[in-house]
Amino acid sequence: MTNSMMVIFPYRHNQTWVFDDERLGLVQEPFVSGVPEMIDILVQGIANVDEGFKLLFSASPFPGYQAELTWLREEYNGNWYLWREKSLEGWLCPALFKYFEQAPVKIYCQAEGLYS
């Protein structure tokens, strides 16, 4: 059984958002194909955000979530999600399956500063 709430700590590296999760063997795993633009919106107003931030996410809604991403389709072993409120689509690579057994219908996200 996986945790209901998960957390990663993305940061900027070579002008893109990446994250590490050593326990899962992920180092400088990049966000690509629309997801960096989503992150840029989520982190607006967070001080010193290039140093990193806390990203909470879950397949279930939780108090304070900022974005509800809805599954659209599978492509190249990854999955496309829609942030309907912002009319943005983003592709999450197969690293998604290190956190979920299957692509969730919805992913809820919240960004917080490292020092909040």
C-alpha positions as CSV (number, residue, x, y, z in Angstrom):
1,M,0.0,0.0,0.0
2,T,1.4,3.4,-0.9
3,N,1.0,6.6,1.0
4,S,-2.0,8.7,0.4
5,M,0.0,11.9,0.5
6,M,3.4,12.2,-1.1
7,V,6.0,14.9,-1.2
8,I,9.0,15.7,-3.4
9,F,11.3,18.7,-3.5
10,P,11.7,20.1,-7.0
11,Y,14.4,22.6,-7.8
12,R,15.9,24.3,-10.9
13,H,18.8,22.7,-12.7
14,N,20.0,23.8,-16.1
15,Q,16.9,26.0,-16.5
16,T,14.4,23.3,-15.9
17,W,12.6,21.8,-12.9
18,V,14.0,18.5,-11.6
19,F,13.7,16.5,-8.5
20,D,15.6,13.8,-6.6
21,D,14.1,10.9,-4.7
22,E,17.1,8.8,-3.7
23,R,14.9,6.0,-2.1
24,L,13.4,5.4,-5.5
25,G,16.6,5.9,-7.5
26,L,15.6,9.2,-9.1
27,V,18.3,11.9,-9.5
28,Q,17.7,15.1,-11.3
29,E,14.5,13.6,-12.8
30,P,13.2,16.4,-15.1
31,F,9.7,17.7,-15.6
32,V,9.0,18.1,-19.3
33,S,6.3,18.7,-21.9
34,G,4.0,21.3,-20.3
35,V,4.7,20.4,-16.6
36,P,7.4,23.1,-16.1
37,E,4.8,25.7,-17.1
38,M,2.3,24.3,-14.6
39,I,5.0,24.4,-11.9
40,D,5.8,28.0,-12.8
41,I,2.2,28.9,-12.0
42,L,2.0,26.8,-8.8
43,V,5.1,28.5,-7.3
44,Q,4.3,32.1,-8.0
45,G,4.8,34.0,-4.8
46,I,7.2,31.6,-3.2
47,A,10.4,33.3,-2.1
48,N,13.7,31.9,-3.3
49,V,11.9,29.2,-5.3
50,D,14.8,28.4,-7.6
51,E,16.5,26.9,-4.5
52,G,13.6,24.5,-4.4
53,F,10.1,24.0,-3.0
54,K,8.0,21.4,-1.4
55,L,5.4,19.7,-3.8
56,L,2.7,17.7,-2.0
57,F,0.6,15.5,-4.3
58,S,-2.1,12.8,-3.9
59,A,-4.7,11.0,-5.9
60,S,-7.3,12.3,-3.4
61,P,-8.2,15.9,-2.7
62,F,-6.7,17.4,0.5
63,P,-7.0,20.8,2.3
64,G,-5.2,23.6,0.5
65,Y,-4.6,21.8,-2.8
66,Q,-3.9,24.3,-5.6
67,A,-4.3,22.2,-8.7
68,E,-6.5,19.3,-9.8
69,L,-5.0,17.5,-12.8
70,T,-7.2,15.2,-14.8
71,W,-5.9,12.2,-16.7
72,L,-6.3,12.5,-20.5
73,R,-4.4,9.7,-22.2
74,E,-1.3,7.5,-22.2
75,E,1.6,8.2,-24.5
76,Y,5.1,6.8,-24.7
77,N,4.7,5.0,-21.3
78,G,3.9,8.3,-19.7
79,N,0.5,10.0,-19.1
80,W,-1.0,13.4,-20.2
81,Y,-2.9,15.4,-17.6
82,L,-5.1,18.5,-17.9
83,W,-5.1,21.4,-15.5
84,R,-8.6,22.5,-16.6
85,E,-8.6,25.7,-14.6
86,K,-5.5,27.0,-16.4
87,S,-6.2,25.2,-19.8
88,L,-2.8,23.5,-19.6
89,E,-1.7,20.0,-20.5
90,G,1.4,18.3,-19.2
91,W,3.0,14.9,-19.6
92,L,4.2,12.9,-16.6
93,C,6.9,10.4,-17.5
94,P,7.0,6.7,-16.3
95,A,8.5,7.9,-13.0
96,L,4.9,8.4,-12.1
97,F,4.6,4.7,-11.5
98,K,7.2,4.9,-8.7
99,Y,4.5,6.7,-6.8
100,F,1.3,5.2,-8.1
101,E,0.6,1.6,-9.2
102,Q,-1.4,2.9,-12.1
103,A,-2.0,6.4,-13.5
104,P,-4.5,8.1,-11.2
105,V,-7.7,9.6,-12.7
106,K,-6.9,12.8,-10.8
107,I,-3.7,14.2,-9.1
108,Y,-4.1,17.0,-6.6
109,C,-1.0,19.3,-6.0
110,Q,0.1,22.0,-3.6
111,A,3.4,23.9,-3.7
112,E,4.9,25.4,-0.5
113,G,8.2,27.1,0.2
114,L,11.0,25.2,1.8
115,Y,11.0,27.5,4.8
116,S,7.2,28.0,5.2
